[in-house]
């Protein structure tokens, strides 16, 4: 289900005026016309239905009008709130965090796009030993601009609009491995360290476990993290730091994967395993 994401709220008349790149997206990509009904994700993350009231090709603007119903919204407007629970759509009862060791810029953009489409809660870039200095510099600049209309903002918005994800994926500042471990500890502290698991994908199988073996140790999981290496992988020293911080070492028995493939594969494997945990978990 596609959606249109806005960074504004309807005015007192229930109108939002769309200009600039958003006008181009609605008019030329979605080919919206007057009278069309579209699902719009508001600033507070509510999904509402709005009508394309007017398309002005001269002024390059589109007016969107809230569709009426008996649901309330700020400003006293009555709008039709669209539920995110639709047939065939899964509502996650857990959050996934991606700790991505910084790859080169083009690969980082692809990783962010794919993680957003999968519904990752937060993406945390990690400056690893094998991350290239140019990539780390670029990631720091891009991360500092996130939330301020930077390149990564655009990638996240486009990915959410295309995929229909209701999760407001964010990208955090670049951290060291030690800082990343402390950050994850803080996240787990929010739920008193219960129902919380972190894994690191490692190309070596010595001292590692399969994904299902790891997850069967937990009765319930509310927050899950996956650490994924960059082009050169993760150094043995960094693996030891993660292990000492309680991160589980997981080896996926598959071909050798590029980092951008490994991120998608890891997130998807973890997500699917958690969604289907009750079906495969060995309860003996």
CORJO-V47309 format. One line per field, one symbol per residue. psi: psi as a letter, one per 20 degrees, with the letter a starting at -180 (. if undefined). burial: b if it has 24 or more other C-alpha atoms within 12 Angstrom, else e. A space follows every 10 residues. Layout:
psi->???
burial->???
This chain:
psi->oqrppqkrqq aijkqpppac hhggggghgi lqqpiqpqpp orhjjqoqpq pohpoohgil qppppppqaj pqrqjjqpro ppqinrpipp opkrqppooo ppaqghhggg ggghhghikp gqpopporhj pqhhhggghg gghhipikka ghgggggghh hghjpipmpq prqpqrgghg ghghggghhh kkjqlpqpqp ppiqipjrrr ghhghiiphq phppqppprb hjbpqhghhh ggghjjpppp ponarpqqhh hhgggggggg gghhhjghhi poj.
burial->bbbbbbeebb eeebbbbbbe ebbebbbeee ebbeebbbbb bbeebbbbbb bbbbbeeeee bbbbbbbeee eebeeebebb bbebeeeeee ebebbbbbbb bbbbbebbbb bbbbbbbbbb bbbbbbbbbb beeebbebbb ebbeebeeee bbbbbbbbbb bbbbbbbbbb bbbbbbbeeb bebbbebbee eeeebbbbbb bbbeeeebbb bbebbbebee bbbbbbbbbb bbbbbeebbe bbbebebbbb bbeeeebebb bbbbbbbbbb bbbbbebeee eeee
